[in-house]
Amino acid sequence: LREGITISPVPHFTIELDPSDELAFPKDFFTNSDLEMVIIEEEGRQYLDVSETVSIPFTVKPEARRGSHRIQGRIRYFGCFLDEGWCLKDTTTFSASFYTSNRLIK
């Protein structure tokens, strides 16, 4: 984020995940409250602390193919730049690569 932009907890900050053949998530989307993101309050305004890493639980499906894969999704948020007096609702996409192996760990 550009310096000075804050992310409002209302409406919800949401991470949506595309379906994956290799990974299983407990649900399709996660809100800031699901992710237990810290809400900071300053001068009567609330915003999310986005300086911390966000962790999303998942499991690797037993039938996952070995090799490199990609998970994709969207982040929906309501950002504000108070110095200039504007807010906007926006969506940004993301992706991450991961690798699966066929080794069984006991």
CYANA upper distance limits for C-alpha pairs under 8 A (distance plus 0.5 A):
  1 LEU  CA      5 ILE  CA      6.99
  4 GLY  CA     81 PHE  CA      6.37
  4 GLY  CA     82 LEU  CA      7.86
  4 GLY  CA     83 ASP  CA      7.80
  5 ILE  CA     79 GLY  CA      6.86
  5 ILE  CA     80 CYS  CA      5.91
  5 ILE  CA     81 PHE  CA      5.07
  5 ILE  CA     82 LEU  CA      7.85
  6 THR  CA     47 TYR  CA      6.49
  6 THR  CA     48 LEU  CA      7.67
  6 THR  CA     79 GLY  CA      6.06
  6 THR  CA     80 CYS  CA      5.82
  6 THR  CA     81 PHE  CA      7.03
  7 ILE  CA     13 PHE  CA      8.22
  7 ILE  CA     47 TYR  CA      5.85
  7 ILE  CA     48 LEU  CA      6.04
  7 ILE  CA     50 VAL  CA      8.35
  7 ILE  CA     77 TYR  CA      7.22
  7 ILE  CA     78 PHE  CA      6.27
  7 ILE  CA     79 GLY  CA      4.99
  7 ILE  CA     80 CYS  CA      6.90
  8 SER  CA     12 HIS  CA      8.10
  8 SER  CA     13 PHE  CA      7.90
  8 SER  CA     46 GLN  CA      7.03
  8 SER  CA     47 TYR  CA      5.08
  8 SER  CA     48 LEU  CA      6.59
  8 SER  CA     77 TYR  CA      7.90
  8 SER  CA     78 PHE  CA      6.05
  8 SER  CA     79 GLY  CA      6.55
  8 SER  CA     80 CYS  CA      7.76
  9 PRO  CA     13 PHE  CA      6.53
  9 PRO  CA     32 ASN  CA      7.47
  9 PRO  CA     39 ILE  CA      7.76
  9 PRO  CA     46 GLN  CA      7.62
  9 PRO  CA     47 TYR  CA      6.32
  9 PRO  CA     48 LEU  CA      6.44
  9 PRO  CA     78 PHE  CA      8.28
 10 VAL  CA     78 PHE  CA      7.94
 11 PRO  CA     77 TYR  CA      8.05
 11 PRO  CA     78 PHE  CA      7.24
 12 HIS  CA     31 THR  CA      6.51
 12 HIS  CA     32 ASN  CA      6.85
 12 HIS  CA     77 TYR  CA      7.33
 12 HIS  CA     78 PHE  CA      8.30
 13 PHE  CA     31 THR  CA      6.06
 13 PHE  CA     32 ASN  CA      5.83
 13 PHE  CA     75 ILE  CA      7.82
 13 PHE  CA     76 ARG  CA      6.30
 13 PHE  CA     77 TYR  CA      5.17
 13 PHE  CA     78 PHE  CA      7.54
 14 THR  CA     29 PHE  CA      7.16
 14 THR  CA     30 PHE  CA      6.07
 14 THR  CA     31 THR  CA      4.90
 14 THR  CA     32 ASN  CA      6.92
 14 THR  CA     75 ILE  CA      6.15
 14 THR  CA     76 ARG  CA      5.62
 14 THR  CA     77 TYR  CA      7.07
 15 ILE  CA     29 PHE  CA      5.95
 15 ILE  CA     30 PHE  CA      5.72
 15 ILE  CA     31 THR  CA      6.95
 15 ILE  CA     73 GLY  CA      7.64
 15 ILE  CA     74 ARG  CA      6.30
 15 ILE  CA     75 ILE  CA      5.03
 15 ILE  CA     76 ARG  CA      6.98
 16 GLU  CA     28 ASP  CA      6.46
 16 GLU  CA     29 PHE  CA      4.72
 16 GLU  CA     30 PHE  CA      7.07
 16 GLU  CA     73 GLY  CA      5.85
 16 GLU  CA     74 ARG  CA      5.63
 16 GLU  CA     75 ILE  CA      6.80
 16 GLU  CA     76 ARG  CA      8.47
 17 LEU  CA     28 ASP  CA      6.02
 17 LEU  CA     29 PHE  CA      6.51
 17 LEU  CA     71 ILE  CA      8.14
 17 LEU  CA     72 GLN  CA      6.69
 17 LEU  CA     73 GLY  CA      4.81
 17 LEU  CA     74 ARG  CA      7.16
 18 ASP  CA     28 ASP  CA      7.85
 18 ASP  CA     71 ILE  CA      7.54
 18 ASP  CA     72 GLN  CA      6.11
 18 ASP  CA     73 GLY  CA      5.73
 19 PRO  CA     28 ASP  CA      8.20
 20 SER  CA     24 ALA  CA      7.57
 20 SER  CA     71 ILE  CA      7.30
 21 ASP  CA     61 LYS  CA      8.22
 21 ASP  CA     64 ALA  CA      7.15
 22 GLU  CA     60 VAL  CA      6.39
 22 GLU  CA     61 LYS  CA      5.92
 22 GLU  CA     63 GLU  CA      7.75
 22 GLU  CA     64 ALA  CA      4.92
 22 GLU  CA     65 ARG  CA      7.32
 23 LEU  CA     58 PHE  CA      7.02
 23 LEU  CA     59 THR  CA      6.23
 23 LEU  CA     60 VAL  CA      5.11
 23 LEU  CA     61 LYS  CA      6.01
 23 LEU  CA     64 ALA  CA      8.00
 24 ALA  CA     58 PHE  CA      6.06
 24 ALA  CA     59 THR  CA      5.72
 24 ALA  CA     60 VAL  CA      6.68
 24 ALA  CA     61 LYS  CA      6.70
 25 PHE  CA     57 PRO  CA      7.08
 25 PHE  CA     58 PHE  CA      5.20
 25 PHE  CA     59 THR  CA      7.20
 26 PRO  CA     57 PRO  CA      7.85
 26 PRO  CA     58 PHE  CA      7.42
 30 PHE  CA     34 ASP  CA      6.18
 30 PHE  CA     35 LEU  CA      7.17
 31 THR  CA     35 LEU  CA      6.85
 32 ASN  CA     36 GLU  CA      6.59
 32 ASN  CA     37 MET  CA      5.88
 33 SER  CA     37 MET  CA      6.75
 35 LEU  CA     54 VAL  CA      7.42
 35 LEU  CA     55 SER  CA      7.65
 35 LEU  CA     56 ILE  CA      7.83
 37 MET  CA     48 LEU  CA      7.18
 37 MET  CA     49 ASP  CA      7.26
 37 MET  CA     50 VAL  CA      8.36
 37 MET  CA     54 VAL  CA      8.26
 38 VAL  CA     48 LEU  CA      6.44
 38 VAL  CA     49 ASP  CA      5.97
 39 ILE  CA     46 GLN  CA      6.91
 39 ILE  CA     47 TYR  CA      6.12
 39 ILE  CA     48 LEU  CA      5.14
 39 ILE  CA     49 ASP  CA      6.51
 40 ILE  CA     46 GLN  CA      6.09
 40 ILE  CA     47 TYR  CA      5.91
 40 ILE  CA     48 LEU  CA      6.50
 40 ILE  CA     49 ASP  CA      6.84
 41 GLU  CA     45 ARG  CA      5.96
 41 GLU  CA     46 GLN  CA      4.91
 41 GLU  CA     47 TYR  CA      7.03
 42 GLU  CA     46 GLN  CA      7.06
 60 VAL  CA     64 ALA  CA      7.29
 64 ALA  CA    100 THR  CA      7.83
 65 ARG  CA    100 THR  CA      7.55
 65 ARG  CA    101 SER  CA      8.31
 65 ARG  CA    102 ASN  CA      8.29
 66 ARG  CA     99 TYR  CA      7.87
 66 ARG  CA    100 THR  CA      5.49
 66 ARG  CA    101 SER  CA      5.33
 66 ARG  CA    102 ASN  CA      6.34
 67 GLY  CA     99 TYR  CA      5.86
 67 GLY  CA    100 THR  CA      5.77
 67 GLY  CA    101 SER  CA      6.89
 68 SER  CA     97 SER  CA      7.44
 68 SER  CA     98 PHE  CA      6.25
 68 SER  CA     99 TYR  CA      4.85
 68 SER  CA    100 THR  CA      7.04
 69 HIS  CA     97 SER  CA      6.18
 69 HIS  CA     98 PHE  CA      5.86
 69 HIS  CA     99 TYR  CA      6.50
 69 HIS  CA    100 THR  CA      8.29
 70 ARG  CA     95 SER  CA      7.10
 70 ARG  CA     96 ALA  CA      6.06
 70 ARG  CA     97 SER  CA      4.90
 70 ARG  CA     98 PHE  CA      6.60
 71 ILE  CA     95 SER  CA      6.00
 71 ILE  CA     96 ALA  CA      5.91
 71 ILE  CA     97 SER  CA      6.94
 71 ILE  CA     98 PHE  CA      8.25
 72 GLN  CA     93 THR  CA      7.92
 72 GLN  CA     94 PHE  CA      6.23
 72 GLN  CA     95 SER  CA      4.74
 72 GLN  CA     96 ALA  CA      7.12
 73 GLY  CA     93 THR  CA      6.26
 73 GLY  CA     94 PHE  CA      6.05
 73 GLY  CA     95 SER  CA      6.97
 74 ARG  CA     91 THR  CA      7.01
 74 ARG  CA     92 THR  CA      6.10
 74 ARG  CA     93 THR  CA      4.82
 74 ARG  CA     94 PHE  CA      6.51
 75 ILE  CA     91 THR  CA      6.03
 75 ILE  CA     92 THR  CA      5.82
 75 ILE  CA     93 THR  CA      6.73
 75 ILE  CA     94 PHE  CA      8.07
 76 ARG  CA     89 LYS  CA      8.03
 76 ARG  CA     90 ASP  CA      6.39
 76 ARG  CA     91 THR  CA      4.92
 76 ARG  CA     92 THR  CA      7.17
 77 TYR  CA     89 LYS  CA      6.35
 77 TYR  CA     90 ASP  CA      6.13
 77 TYR  CA     91 THR  CA      6.90
 78 PHE  CA     87 CYS  CA      7.49
 78 PHE  CA     88 LEU  CA      6.16
 78 PHE  CA     89 LYS  CA      4.84
 78 PHE  CA     90 ASP  CA      6.81
 79 GLY  CA     87 CYS  CA      6.03
 79 GLY  CA     88 LEU  CA      5.97
 79 GLY  CA     89 LYS  CA      6.87
 79 GLY  CA     90 ASP  CA      8.04
 80 CYS  CA     85 GLY  CA      8.19
 80 CYS  CA     86 TRP  CA      6.32
 80 CYS  CA     87 CYS  CA      4.52
 80 CYS  CA     88 LEU  CA      6.93
 81 PHE  CA     85 GLY  CA      6.56
 81 PHE  CA     86 TRP  CA      6.00
 81 PHE  CA     87 CYS  CA      6.67
 82 LEU  CA     86 TRP  CA      6.78
 82 LEU  CA     87 CYS  CA      8.29
